[in-house]
Amino acid sequence: MKQTFTLICASILTLWLIACTGVSSSSVGYNNQNGRPKFVTQDPLTKEAIISPGIQETVLPDGRLMVKANVRNRLNKRVHVQINCVFHDAQGFKLEETPYESLILTENGQETVSFTSLREGVKDYVVQIRQLR
């Protein structure tokens, strides 16, 4: 009886902690040092359909930042989306934004999309994805 009560209390506490965080794994990727997400979905369709299983960042020899984002379709239907990257400085101010690229993901397909900043001094970024407009 005592073990059952302890197990129930532990389960309730775990569920409460998960509910309090409010983080959805489908819409938020890896967090940067400022606590902002590095991968963001911008509408309900992409939140349901698209995840980013991995993001790779590389500082090029000339000081520019290159970001490669793996983007995966979780649905059993083809999805047409737009994706871009916003580059920020160390204080979080936007330095530049790439134009949106059209991306077609097949059923359960995965693609790698690459973005490169135009200037040096870029310290942070956010990859954004939205439904085709």
A tleap script that builds the chain and sets N, CA, C and O, in Angstrom:
source leaprc.protein.ff14SB
mol = sequence {
  NMET LYS GLN THR PHE THR LEU ILE CYS ALA
  SER ILE LEU THR LEU TRP LEU ILE ALA CYS
  THR GLY VAL SER SER SER SER VAL GLY TYR
  ASN ASN GLN ASN GLY ARG PRO LYS PHE VAL
  THR GLN ASP PRO LEU THR LYS GLU ALA ILE
  ILE SER PRO GLY ILE GLN GLU THR VAL LEU
  PRO ASP GLY ARG LEU MET VAL LYS ALA ASN
  VAL ARG ASN ARG LEU ASN LYS ARG VAL HIE
  VAL GLN ILE ASN CYS VAL PHE HIE ASP ALA
  GLN GLY PHE LYS LEU GLU GLU THR PRO TYR
  GLU SER LEU ILE LEU THR GLU ASN GLY GLN
  GLU THR VAL SER PHE THR SER LEU ARG GLU
  GLY VAL LYS ASP TYR VAL VAL GLN ILE ARG
  GLN LEU CARG
}
set mol.1.N position { 0.817 -1.191 0.000 }
set mol.1.CA position { 0.000 0.000 0.000 }
set mol.1.C position { 0.861 1.255 0.000 }
set mol.1.O position { 0.601 2.212 -0.729 }
set mol.2.N position { 1.911 1.223 0.853 }
set mol.2.CA position { 2.785 2.383 0.962 }
set mol.2.C position { 3.550 2.615 -0.348 }
set mol.2.O position { 3.749 3.758 -0.761 }
set mol.3.N position { 3.979 1.517 -1.000 }
set mol.3.CA position { 4.711 1.628 -2.267 }
set mol.3.C position { 3.802 2.173 -3.367 }
set mol.3.O position { 4.252 2.969 -4.191 }
set mol.4.N position { 2.552 1.769 -3.398 }
set mol.4.CA position { 1.602 2.246 -4.397 }
set mol.4.C position { 1.362 3.742 -4.232 }
set mol.4.O position { 1.334 4.479 -5.218 }
set mol.5.N position { 1.191 4.189 -3.006 }
set mol.5.CA position { 0.987 5.610 -2.735 }
set mol.5.C position { 2.213 6.422 -3.171 }
set mol.5.O position { 2.066 7.487 -3.770 }
set mol.6.N position { 3.398 5.933 -2.877 }
set mol.6.CA position { 4.634 6.621 -3.274 }
set mol.6.C position { 4.756 6.683 -4.793 }
set mol.6.O position { 5.157 7.709 -5.341 }
set mol.7.N position { 4.416 5.606 -5.469 }
set mol.7.CA position { 4.467 5.568 -6.928 }
set mol.7.C position { 3.479 6.556 -7.539 }
set mol.7.O position { 3.811 7.245 -8.503 }
set mol.8.N position { 2.283 6.632 -6.996 }
set mol.8.CA position { 1.264 7.573 -7.498 }
set mol.8.C position { 1.728 9.009 -7.287 }
set mol.8.O position { 1.594 9.841 -8.184 }
set mol.9.N position { 2.275 9.306 -6.106 }
set mol.9.CA position { 2.769 10.667 -5.831 }
set mol.9.C position { 3.908 11.043 -6.779 }
set mol.9.O position { 3.959 12.167 -7.276 }
set mol.10.N position { 4.815 10.107 -7.026 }
set mol.10.CA position { 5.929 10.371 -7.939 }
set mol.10.C position { 5.425 10.607 -9.357 }
set mol.10.O position { 5.947 11.475 -10.056 }
set mol.11.N position { 4.425 9.854 -9.791 }
set mol.11.CA position { 3.859 10.034 -11.133 }
set mol.11.C position { 3.180 11.386 -11.277 }
set mol.11.O position { 3.336 12.059 -12.296 }
set mol.12.N position { 2.431 11.781 -10.263 }
set mol.12.CA position { 1.745 13.081 -10.297 }
set mol.12.C position { 2.763 14.213 -10.323 }
set mol.12.O position { 2.597 15.182 -11.064 }
set mol.13.N position { 3.806 14.096 -9.525 }
set mol.13.CA position { 4.848 15.120 -9.497 }
set mol.13.C position { 5.547 15.231 -10.858 }
set mol.13.O position { 5.821 16.337 -11.324 }
set mol.14.N position { 5.829 14.119 -11.478 }
set mol.14.CA position { 6.464 14.119 -12.801 }
set mol.14.C position { 5.564 14.777 -13.837 }
set mol.14.O position { 6.033 15.603 -14.619 }
set mol.15.N position { 4.301 14.435 -13.858 }
set mol.15.CA position { 3.369 15.043 -14.806 }
set mol.15.C position { 3.230 16.541 -14.558 }
set mol.15.O position { 3.146 17.320 -15.508 }
set mol.16.N position { 3.206 16.947 -13.305 }
set mol.16.CA position { 3.111 18.364 -12.966 }
set mol.16.C position { 4.338 19.112 -13.472 }
set mol.16.O position { 4.203 20.202 -14.029 }
set mol.17.N position { 5.525 18.553 -13.293 }
set mol.17.CA position { 6.754 19.199 -13.762 }
set mol.17.C position { 6.774 19.317 -15.285 }
set mol.17.O position { 7.203 20.340 -15.819 }
set mol.18.N position { 6.323 18.297 -15.979 }
set mol.18.CA position { 6.265 18.341 -17.442 }
set mol.18.C position { 5.277 19.414 -17.894 }
set mol.18.O position { 5.562 20.157 -18.833 }
set mol.19.N position { 4.130 19.502 -17.243 }
set mol.19.CA position { 3.119 20.499 -17.614 }
set mol.19.C position { 3.616 21.920 -17.352 }
set mol.19.O position { 3.288 22.837 -18.105 }
set mol.20.N position { 4.390 22.106 -16.314 }
set mol.20.CA position { 4.872 23.449 -15.971 }
set mol.20.C position { 5.927 23.962 -16.941 }
set mol.20.O position { 6.055 25.173 -17.124 }
set mol.21.N position { 6.679 23.072 -17.562 }
set mol.21.CA position { 7.724 23.535 -18.481 }
set mol.21.C position { 7.127 24.105 -19.749 }
set mol.21.O position { 7.654 25.085 -20.275 }
set mol.22.N position { 6.054 23.535 -20.260 }
set mol.22.CA position { 5.382 24.063 -21.439 }
set mol.22.C position { 6.191 23.959 -22.715 }
set mol.22.O position { 5.927 24.702 -23.660 }
set mol.23.N position { 7.158 23.074 -22.779 }
set mol.23.CA position { 7.997 22.941 -23.961 }
set mol.23.C position { 7.466 21.820 -24.828 }
set mol.23.O position { 7.224 20.711 -24.351 }
set mol.24.N position { 7.287 22.115 -26.106 }
set mol.24.CA position { 6.837 21.111 -27.065 }
set mol.24.C position { 8.012 20.716 -27.940 }
set mol.24.O position { 8.620 21.577 -28.576 }
set mol.25.N position { 8.343 19.436 -27.987 }
set mol.25.CA position { 9.520 19.000 -28.740 }
set mol.25.C position { 9.345 19.186 -30.241 }
set mol.25.O position { 10.338 19.252 -30.964 }
set mol.26.N position { 8.118 19.273 -30.726 }
set mol.26.CA position { 7.936 19.424 -32.166 }
set mol.26.C position { 8.163 20.857 -32.637 }
set mol.26.O position { 8.481 21.080 -33.805 }
set mol.27.N position { 8.001 21.831 -31.739 }
set mol.27.CA position { 8.130 23.206 -32.182 }
set mol.27.C position { 9.417 23.868 -31.735 }
set mol.27.O position { 9.783 24.919 -32.262 }
set mol.28.N position { 10.106 23.285 -30.784 }
set mol.28.CA position { 11.309 23.913 -30.274 }
set mol.28.C position { 12.471 22.963 -30.434 }
set mol.28.O position { 12.403 21.799 -30.039 }
set mol.29.N position { 13.533 23.471 -31.015 }
set mol.29.CA position { 14.720 22.659 -31.185 }
set mol.29.C position { 15.688 22.894 -30.045 }
set mol.29.O position { 15.297 22.909 -28.878 }
set mol.30.N position { 16.907 23.071 -30.373 }
set mol.30.CA position { 17.962 23.236 -29.399 }
set mol.30.C position { 17.983 24.683 -28.928 }
set mol.30.O position { 17.854 25.601 -29.738 }
set mol.31.N position { 18.144 24.896 -27.626 }
set mol.31.CA position { 18.145 26.241 -27.077 }
set mol.31.C position { 19.543 26.831 -27.085 }
set mol.31.O position { 20.530 26.121 -26.893 }
set mol.32.N position { 19.619 28.140 -27.308 }
set mol.32.CA position { 20.901 28.824 -27.282 }
set mol.32.C position { 21.172 29.332 -25.873 }
set mol.32.O position { 20.399 29.064 -24.954 }
set mol.33.N position { 22.278 30.072 -25.701 }
set mol.33.CA position { 22.649 30.524 -24.374 }
set mol.33.C position { 21.658 31.524 -23.786 }
set mol.33.O position { 21.613 31.678 -22.565 }
set mol.34.N position { 20.873 32.199 -24.595 }
set mol.34.CA position { 19.902 33.167 -24.102 }
set mol.34.C position { 18.559 32.526 -23.768 }
set mol.34.O position { 17.629 33.224 -23.364 }
set mol.35.N position { 18.445 31.213 -23.928 }
set mol.35.CA position { 17.201 30.528 -23.629 }
set mol.35.C position { 16.202 30.544 -24.767 }
set mol.35.O position { 15.099 30.017 -24.624 }
set mol.36.N position { 16.564 31.136 -25.895 }
set mol.36.CA position { 15.667 31.153 -27.053 }
set mol.36.C position { 15.888 29.874 -27.868 }
set mol.36.O position { 16.997 29.342 -27.903 }
set mol.37.N position { 14.835 29.387 -28.519 }
set mol.37.CA position { 14.989 28.175 -29.334 }
set mol.37.C position { 15.806 28.445 -30.594 }
set mol.37.O position { 15.859 29.575 -31.081 }
set mol.38.N position { 16.441 27.400 -31.116 }
set mol.38.CA position { 17.196 27.510 -32.354 }
set mol.38.C position { 16.380 27.041 -33.551 }
set mol.38.O position { 16.760 27.309 -34.691 }
set mol.39.N position { 15.271 26.352 -33.322 }
set mol.39.CA position { 14.380 25.884 -34.385 }
set mol.39.C position { 12.947 26.187 -33.974 }
set mol.39.O position { 12.498 25.760 -32.910 }
set mol.40.N position { 12.223 26.929 -34.820 }
set mol.40.CA position { 10.882 27.374 -34.469 }
set mol.40.C position { 9.923 27.085 -35.618 }
set mol.40.O position { 10.204 27.415 -36.771 }
set mol.41.N position { 8.781 26.464 -35.293 }
set mol.41.CA position { 7.698 26.315 -36.266 }
set mol.41.C position { 6.746 27.481 -36.064 }
set mol.41.O position { 6.509 27.899 -34.930 }
set mol.42.N position { 6.194 28.014 -37.158 }
set mol.42.CA position { 5.434 29.258 -37.076 }
set mol.42.C position { 3.928 29.111 -37.242 }
set mol.42.O position { 3.211 30.112 -37.224 }
set mol.43.N position { 3.432 27.890 -37.403 }
set mol.43.CA position { 1.987 27.708 -37.530 }
set mol.43.C position { 1.616 26.290 -37.116 }
set mol.43.O position { 2.498 25.441 -36.986 }
set mol.44.N position { 0.323 26.013 -36.904 }
set mol.44.CA position { -0.102 24.699 -36.409 }
set mol.44.C position { 0.268 23.526 -37.330 }
set mol.44.O position { 0.616 22.454 -36.836 }
set mol.45.N position { 0.199 23.705 -38.648 }
set mol.45.CA position { 0.529 22.606 -39.565 }
set mol.45.C position { 1.987 22.190 -39.405 }
set mol.45.O position { 2.286 21.004 -39.263 }
set mol.46.N position { 2.880 23.153 -39.428 }
set mol.46.CA position { 4.299 22.800 -39.314 }
set mol.46.C position { 4.628 22.289 -37.918 }
set mol.46.O position { 5.522 21.457 -37.766 }
set mol.47.N position { 3.934 22.763 -36.909 }
set mol.47.CA position { 4.171 22.266 -35.554 }
set mol.47.C position { 3.834 20.786 -35.460 }
set mol.47.O position { 4.518 20.025 -34.775 }
set mol.48.N position { 2.780 20.387 -36.148 }
set mol.48.CA position { 2.372 18.981 -36.155 }
set mol.48.C position { 3.271 18.124 -37.048 }
set mol.48.O position { 3.584 16.983 -36.709 }
set mol.49.N position { 3.680 18.675 -38.179 }
set mol.49.CA position { 4.321 17.861 -39.207 }
set mol.49.C position { 5.841 17.833 -39.154 }
set mol.49.O position { 6.439 16.811 -39.490 }
set mol.50.N position { 6.484 18.919 -38.744 }
set mol.50.CA position { 7.917 19.074 -38.948 }
set mol.50.C position { 8.683 19.092 -37.633 }
set mol.50.O position { 8.275 19.745 -36.672 }
set mol.51.N position { 9.800 18.368 -37.602 }
set mol.51.CA position { 10.739 18.450 -36.490 }
set mol.51.C position { 12.143 18.617 -37.060 }
set mol.51.O position { 12.379 18.379 -38.245 }
set mol.52.N position { 13.062 19.027 -36.206 }
set mol.52.CA position { 14.463 19.126 -36.593 }
set mol.52.C position { 15.275 18.222 -35.678 }
set mol.52.O position { 15.560 18.588 -34.538 }
set mol.53.N position { 15.653 17.035 -36.170 }
set mol.53.CA position { 16.393 16.104 -35.325 }
set mol.53.C position { 17.839 16.531 -35.052 }
set mol.53.O position { 18.489 15.972 -34.169 }
set mol.54.N position { 18.343 17.504 -35.792 }
set mol.54.CA position { 19.710 17.934 -35.548 }
set mol.54.C position { 20.065 19.206 -36.286 }
set mol.54.O position { 19.636 19.427 -37.419 }
set mol.55.N position { 20.863 20.049 -35.621 }
set mol.55.CA position { 21.359 21.279 -36.231 }
set mol.55.C position { 22.861 21.323 -36.012 }
set mol.55.O position { 23.352 21.091 -34.907 }
set mol.56.N position { 23.585 21.627 -37.089 }
set mol.56.CA position { 25.044 21.709 -37.018 }
set mol.56.C position { 25.462 23.144 -37.322 }
set mol.56.O position { 25.005 23.731 -38.303 }
set mol.57.N position { 26.321 23.704 -36.491 }
set mol.57.CA position { 26.819 25.059 -36.735 }
set mol.57.C position { 28.337 25.003 -36.880 }
set mol.57.O position { 29.025 24.309 -36.133 }
set mol.58.N position { 28.844 25.755 -37.865 }
set mol.58.CA position { 30.272 25.787 -38.145 }
set mol.58.C position { 30.698 27.228 -38.367 }
set mol.58.O position { 30.063 27.959 -39.127 }
set mol.59.N position { 31.774 27.637 -37.704 }
set mol.59.CA position { 32.344 28.953 -37.959 }
set mol.59.C position { 33.371 28.778 -39.075 }
set mol.59.O position { 34.338 28.030 -38.929 }
set mol.60.N position { 33.152 29.470 -40.184 }
set mol.60.CA position { 34.042 29.378 -41.340 }
set mol.60.C position { 35.344 30.131 -41.058 }
set mol.60.O position { 35.383 30.968 -40.156 }
set mol.61.N position { 36.415 29.846 -41.818 }
set mol.61.CA position { 37.704 30.513 -41.584 }
set mol.61.C position { 37.637 32.041 -41.665 }
set mol.61.O position { 38.437 32.727 -41.028 }
set mol.62.N position { 36.697 32.577 -42.438 }
set mol.62.CA position { 36.580 34.034 -42.544 }
set mol.62.C position { 35.686 34.641 -41.453 }
set mol.62.O position { 35.411 35.840 -41.486 }
set mol.63.N position { 35.225 33.823 -40.481 }
set mol.63.CA position { 34.456 34.323 -39.355 }
set mol.63.C position { 32.950 34.263 -39.524 }
set mol.63.O position { 32.213 34.576 -38.589 }
set mol.64.N position { 32.476 33.866 -40.704 }
set mol.64.CA position { 31.034 33.756 -40.915 }
set mol.64.C position { 30.522 32.450 -40.309 }
set mol.64.O position { 31.283 31.505 -40.103 }
set mol.65.N position { 29.223 32.417 -40.030 }
set mol.65.CA position { 28.600 31.242 -39.428 }
set mol.65.C position { 27.801 30.483 -40.477 }
set mol.65.O position { 27.016 31.072 -41.220 }
set mol.66.N position { 28.010 29.163 -40.531 }
set mol.66.CA position { 27.231 28.306 -41.421 }
set mol.66.C position { 26.393 27.364 -40.554 }
set mol.66.O position { 26.904 26.730 -39.631 }
set mol.67.N position { 25.113 27.285 -40.865 }
set mol.67.CA position { 24.166 26.460 -40.112 }
set mol.67.C position { 23.558 25.442 -41.062 }
set mol.67.O position { 23.075 25.794 -42.138 }
set mol.68.N position { 23.583 24.157 -40.652 }
set mol.68.CA position { 22.923 23.096 -41.413 }
set mol.68.C position { 21.863 22.479 -40.515 }
set mol.68.O position { 22.164 21.963 -39.439 }
set mol.69.N position { 20.611 22.540 -40.976 }
set mol.69.CA position { 19.493 22.016 -40.182 }
set mol.69.C position { 18.894 20.803 -40.883 }
set mol.69.O position { 18.527 20.875 -42.056 }
set mol.70.N position { 18.798 19.695 -40.166 }
set mol.70.CA position { 18.058 18.542 -40.661 }
set mol.70.C position { 16.587 18.783 -40.350 }
set mol.70.O position { 16.227 19.087 -39.213 }
set mol.71.N position { 15.750 18.645 -41.356 }
set mol.71.CA position { 14.315 18.884 -41.217 }
set mol.71.C position { 13.598 17.612 -41.644 }
set mol.71.O position { 13.841 17.087 -42.731 }
set mol.72.N position { 12.705 17.116 -40.775 }
set mol.72.CA position { 12.034 15.848 -41.058 }
set mol.72.C position { 10.527 16.018 -41.020 }
set mol.72.O position { 9.981 16.684 -40.141 }
set mol.73.N position { 9.859 15.394 -42.004 }
set mol.73.CA position { 8.398 15.345 -42.081 }
set mol.73.C position { 7.919 14.127 -41.295 }
set mol.73.O position { 8.321 13.003 -41.596 }
set mol.74.N position { 7.071 14.336 -40.298 }
set mol.74.CA position { 6.561 13.231 -39.488 }
set mol.74.C position { 5.261 12.648 -40.029 }
set mol.74.O position { 4.772 11.646 -39.506 }
set mol.75.N position { 4.698 13.254 -41.063 }
set mol.75.CA position { 3.409 12.807 -41.589 }
set mol.75.C position { 3.578 11.833 -42.742 }
set mol.75.O position { 4.649 11.738 -43.341 }
set mol.76.N position { 2.508 11.111 -43.044 }
set mol.76.CA position { 2.489 10.189 -44.178 }
set mol.76.C position { 1.947 10.857 -45.427 }
set mol.76.O position { 1.357 10.194 -46.279 }
set mol.77.N position { 2.139 12.147 -45.543 }
set mol.77.CA position { 1.757 12.879 -46.744 }
set mol.77.C position { 2.832 13.912 -47.040 }
set mol.77.O position { 3.584 14.328 -46.159 }
set mol.78.N position { 2.884 14.311 -48.296 }
set mol.78.CA position { 3.870 15.296 -48.727 }
set mol.78.C position { 3.546 16.663 -48.151 }
set mol.78.O position { 2.382 17.063 -48.110 }
set mol.79.N position { 4.579 17.389 -47.700 }
set mol.79.CA position { 4.391 18.694 -47.088 }
set mol.79.C position { 5.260 19.712 -47.818 }
set mol.79.O position { 6.438 19.465 -48.079 }
set mol.80.N position { 4.662 20.866 -48.146 }
set mol.80.CA position { 5.373 21.952 -48.828 }
set mol.80.C position { 5.484 23.110 -47.843 }
set mol.80.O position { 4.471 23.681 -47.438 }
set mol.81.N position { 6.712 23.461 -47.456 }
set mol.81.CA position { 6.943 24.489 -46.440 }
set mol.81.C position { 7.974 25.505 -46.936 }
set mol.81.O position { 8.594 25.332 -47.985 }
set mol.82.N position { 8.136 26.563 -46.150 }
set mol.82.CA position { 9.175 27.562 -46.399 }
set mol.82.C position { 10.060 27.634 -45.161 }
set mol.82.O position { 9.575 27.531 -44.034 }
set mol.83.N position { 11.369 27.813 -45.378 }
set mol.83.CA position { 12.321 27.811 -44.275 }
set mol.83.C position { 13.327 28.947 -44.473 }
set mol.83.O position { 13.723 29.255 -45.597 }
set mol.84.N position { 13.732 29.560 -43.360 }
set mol.84.CA position { 14.771 30.583 -43.424 }
set mol.84.C position { 15.567 30.583 -42.128 }
set mol.84.O position { 15.281 29.809 -41.215 }
set mol.85.N position { 16.568 31.458 -42.054 }
set mol.85.CA position { 17.403 31.558 -40.867 }
set mol.85.C position { 17.606 33.035 -40.544 }
set mol.85.O position { 17.867 33.846 -41.433 }
set mol.86.N position { 17.485 33.373 -39.266 }
set mol.86.CA position { 17.729 34.726 -38.782 }
set mol.86.C position { 18.995 34.681 -37.931 }
set mol.86.O position { 19.066 33.934 -36.955 }
set mol.87.N position { 19.995 35.483 -38.303 }
set mol.87.CA position { 21.262 35.511 -37.582 }
set mol.87.C position { 21.275 36.682 -36.605 }
set mol.87.O position { 20.804 37.772 -36.926 }
set mol.88.N position { 21.824 36.447 -35.398 }
set mol.88.CA position { 21.864 37.447 -34.337 }
set mol.88.C position { 23.302 37.657 -33.863 }
set mol.88.O position { 24.162 36.795 -34.045 }
set mol.89.N position { 23.549 38.826 -33.248 }
set mol.89.CA position { 24.854 39.066 -32.629 }
set mol.89.C position { 24.840 38.508 -31.209 }
set mol.89.O position { 23.856 37.900 -30.791 }
set mol.90.N position { 25.933 38.713 -30.465 }
set mol.90.CA position { 26.065 38.150 -29.123 }
set mol.90.C position { 25.020 38.679 -28.155 }
set mol.90.O position { 24.695 38.001 -27.181 }
set mol.91.N position { 24.485 39.871 -28.393 }
set mol.91.CA position { 23.483 40.451 -27.511 }
set mol.91.C position { 22.056 40.095 -27.909 }
set mol.91.O position { 21.109 40.478 -27.222 }
set mol.92.N position { 21.893 39.371 -29.004 }
set mol.92.CA position { 20.571 38.941 -29.434 }
set mol.92.C position { 19.907 39.832 -30.460 }
set mol.92.O position { 18.754 39.603 -30.824 }
set mol.93.N position { 20.625 40.858 -30.940 }
set mol.93.CA position { 20.052 41.738 -31.958 }
set mol.93.C position { 20.181 41.097 -33.336 }
set mol.93.O position { 21.199 40.488 -33.663 }
set mol.94.N position { 19.125 41.248 -34.135 }
set mol.94.CA position { 19.107 40.663 -35.472 }
set mol.94.C position { 20.099 41.393 -36.370 }
set mol.94.O position { 20.056 42.616 -36.497 }
set mol.95.N position { 20.992 40.625 -36.991 }
set mol.95.CA position { 21.964 41.185 -37.925 }
set mol.95.C position { 21.509 41.021 -39.364 }
set mol.95.O position { 21.631 41.939 -40.175 }
set mol.96.N position { 20.985 39.843 -39.672 }
set mol.96.CA position { 20.534 39.566 -41.042 }
set mol.96.C position { 19.550 38.412 -41.039 }
set mol.96.O position { 19.478 37.622 -40.098 }
set mol.97.N position { 18.794 38.343 -42.127 }
set mol.97.CA position { 17.793 37.294 -42.286 }
set mol.97.C position { 17.854 36.787 -43.714 }
set mol.97.O position { 17.845 37.577 -44.658 }
set mol.98.N position { 17.917 35.479 -43.875 }
set mol.98.CA position { 17.945 34.905 -45.218 }
set mol.98.C position { 16.528 34.913 -45.793 }
set mol.98.O position { 15.558 34.895 -45.036 }
set mol.99.N position { 16.400 34.940 -47.111 }
set mol.99.CA position { 15.054 34.831 -47.695 }
set mol.99.C position { 14.486 33.430 -47.450 }
set mol.99.O position { 15.231 32.461 -47.299 }
set mol.100.N position { 13.170 33.343 -47.415 }
set mol.100.CA position { 12.538 32.034 -47.252 }
set mol.100.C position { 12.794 31.181 -48.494 }
set mol.100.O position { 12.678 31.653 -49.625 }
set mol.101.N position { 13.144 29.910 -48.258 }
set mol.101.CA position { 13.321 28.932 -49.330 }
set mol.101.C position { 12.139 27.978 -49.305 }
set mol.101.O position { 11.645 27.614 -48.238 }
set mol.102.N position { 11.692 27.579 -50.476 }
set mol.102.CA position { 10.636 26.590 -50.580 }
set mol.102.C position { 11.242 25.198 -50.413 }
set mol.102.O position { 12.301 24.904 -50.967 }
set mol.103.N position { 10.569 24.354 -49.653 }
set mol.103.CA position { 11.074 23.016 -49.376 }
set mol.103.C position { 9.911 22.033 -49.435 }
set mol.103.O position { 8.897 22.214 -48.760 }
set mol.104.N position { 10.065 20.989 -50.251 }
set mol.104.CA position { 9.061 19.936 -50.342 }
set mol.104.C position { 9.622 18.697 -49.667 }
set mol.104.O position { 10.659 18.167 -50.067 }
set mol.105.N position { 8.916 18.242 -48.631 }
set mol.105.CA position { 9.326 17.037 -47.910 }
set mol.105.C position { 8.365 15.911 -48.249 }
set mol.105.O position { 7.155 16.046 -48.070 }
set mol.106.N position { 8.897 14.807 -48.735 }
set mol.106.CA position { 8.068 13.657 -49.070 }
set mol.106.C position { 7.565 12.993 -47.786 }
set mol.106.O position { 7.928 13.403 -46.683 }
set mol.107.N position { 6.746 11.989 -47.936 }
set mol.107.CA position { 6.196 11.271 -46.801 }
set mol.107.C position { 7.326 10.757 -45.920 }
set mol.107.O position { 8.178 9.997 -46.382 }
set mol.108.N position { 7.339 11.166 -44.653 }
set mol.108.CA position { 8.356 10.784 -43.678 }
set mol.108.C position { 9.776 11.075 -44.161 }
set mol.108.O position { 10.727 10.425 -43.725 }
set mol.109.N position { 9.921 12.043 -45.052 }
set mol.109.CA position { 11.222 12.379 -45.620 }
set mol.109.C position { 12.016 13.341 -44.755 }
set mol.109.O position { 11.478 14.015 -43.877 }
set mol.110.N position { 13.312 13.383 -45.031 }
set mol.110.CA position { 14.206 14.283 -44.297 }
set mol.110.C position { 15.146 14.966 -45.281 }
set mol.110.O position { 15.651 14.336 -46.211 }
set mol.111.N position { 15.377 16.255 -45.068 }
set mol.111.CA position { 16.283 17.050 -45.900 }
set mol.111.C position { 17.213 17.845 -44.998 }
set mol.111.O position { 16.872 18.147 -43.855 }
set mol.112.N position { 18.387 18.183 -45.514 }
set mol.112.CA position { 19.306 19.072 -44.818 }
set mol.112.C position { 19.332 20.394 -45.572 }
set mol.112.O position { 19.567 20.430 -46.780 }
set mol.113.N position { 19.089 21.476 -44.848 }
set mol.113.CA position { 19.070 22.811 -45.435 }
set mol.113.C position { 20.225 23.598 -44.829 }
set mol.113.O position { 20.420 23.590 -43.613 }
set mol.114.N position { 20.995 24.283 -45.687 }
set mol.114.CA position { 22.182 25.003 -45.243 }
set mol.114.C position { 21.973 26.513 -45.380 }
set mol.114.O position { 21.409 26.987 -46.366 }
set mol.115.N position { 22.437 27.256 -44.375 }
set mol.115.CA position { 22.386 28.716 -44.375 }
set mol.115.C position { 23.764 29.234 -43.984 }
set mol.115.O position { 24.409 28.675 -43.097 }
set mol.116.N position { 24.221 30.306 -44.643 }
set mol.116.CA position { 25.506 30.918 -44.321 }
set mol.116.C position { 25.311 32.422 -44.150 }
set mol.116.O position { 24.695 33.081 -44.988 }
set mol.117.N position { 25.846 32.952 -43.051 }
set mol.117.CA position { 25.725 34.394 -42.816 }
set mol.117.C position { 26.604 35.151 -43.800 }
set mol.117.O position { 27.595 34.620 -44.300 }
set mol.118.N position { 26.231 36.395 -44.072 }
set mol.118.CA position { 26.981 37.214 -45.018 }
set mol.118.C position { 28.089 38.006 -44.349 }
set mol.118.O position { 28.981 38.515 -45.028 }
set mol.119.N position { 28.048 38.117 -43.030 }
set mol.119.CA position { 29.052 38.907 -42.319 }
set mol.119.C position { 29.609 38.127 -41.142 }
set mol.119.O position { 29.000 37.165 -40.673 }
set mol.120.N position { 30.761 38.548 -40.677 }
set mol.120.CA position { 31.323 37.926 -39.480 }
set mol.120.C position { 30.739 38.596 -38.244 }
set mol.120.O position { 30.111 39.650 -38.345 }
set mol.121.N position { 30.942 37.995 -37.086 }
set mol.121.CA position { 30.399 38.540 -35.853 }
set mol.121.C position { 29.064 37.943 -35.463 }
set mol.121.O position { 28.504 38.304 -34.428 }
set mol.122.N position { 28.550 37.041 -36.268 }
set mol.122.CA position { 27.293 36.373 -35.955 }
set mol.122.C position { 27.572 35.337 -34.863 }
set mol.122.O position { 28.470 34.507 -34.999 }
set mol.123.N position { 26.800 35.394 -33.791 }
set mol.123.CA position { 27.011 34.476 -32.669 }
set mol.123.C position { 25.840 33.534 -32.437 }
set mol.123.O position { 25.992 32.514 -31.764 }
set mol.124.N position { 24.678 33.859 -32.983 }
set mol.124.CA position { 23.484 33.087 -32.696 }
set mol.124.C position { 22.569 33.078 -33.920 }
set mol.124.O position { 22.785 33.836 -34.866 }
set mol.125.N position { 21.566 32.234 -33.900 }
set mol.125.CA position { 20.642 32.118 -35.032 }
set mol.125.C position { 19.350 31.463 -34.580 }
set mol.125.O position { 19.275 30.861 -33.509 }
set mol.126.N position { 18.325 31.596 -35.430 }
set mol.126.CA position { 17.062 30.878 -35.266 }
set mol.126.C position { 16.642 30.415 -36.654 }
set mol.126.O position { 16.533 31.226 -37.574 }
set mol.127.N position { 16.406 29.116 -36.811 }
set mol.127.CA position { 15.872 28.562 -38.053 }
set mol.127.C position { 14.356 28.548 -37.910 }
set mol.127.O position { 13.818 27.972 -36.965 }
set mol.128.N position { 13.669 29.190 -38.861 }
set mol.128.CA position { 12.207 29.300 -38.819 }
set mol.128.C position { 11.600 28.511 -39.984 }
set mol.128.O position { 12.142 28.501 -41.088 }
set mol.129.N position { 10.494 27.866 -39.727 }
set mol.129.CA position { 9.814 27.113 -40.783 }
set mol.129.C position { 8.319 27.404 -40.691 }
set mol.129.O position { 7.754 27.483 -39.600 }
set mol.130.N position { 7.692 27.561 -41.849 }
set mol.130.CA position { 6.271 27.888 -41.901 }
set mol.130.C position { 5.616 27.204 -43.086 }
set mol.130.O position { 6.289 26.704 -43.987 }
set mol.131.N position { 4.298 27.191 -43.069 }
set mol.131.CA position { 3.496 26.643 -44.153 }
set mol.131.C position { 3.708 27.502 -45.405 }
set mol.131.O position { 3.916 28.710 -45.290 }
set mol.132.N position { 3.659 26.906 -46.583 }
set mol.132.CA position { 3.819 27.633 -47.839 }
set mol.132.C position { 2.726 28.673 -47.960 }
set mol.132.O position { 1.552 28.388 -47.724 }
set mol.133.N position { 3.125 29.895 -48.333 }
set mol.133.CA position { 2.163 30.991 -48.491 }
set mol.133.C position { 2.008 31.356 -49.932 }
set mol.133.O position { 1.238 32.260 -50.260 }
savepdb mol mol.pdb
quit
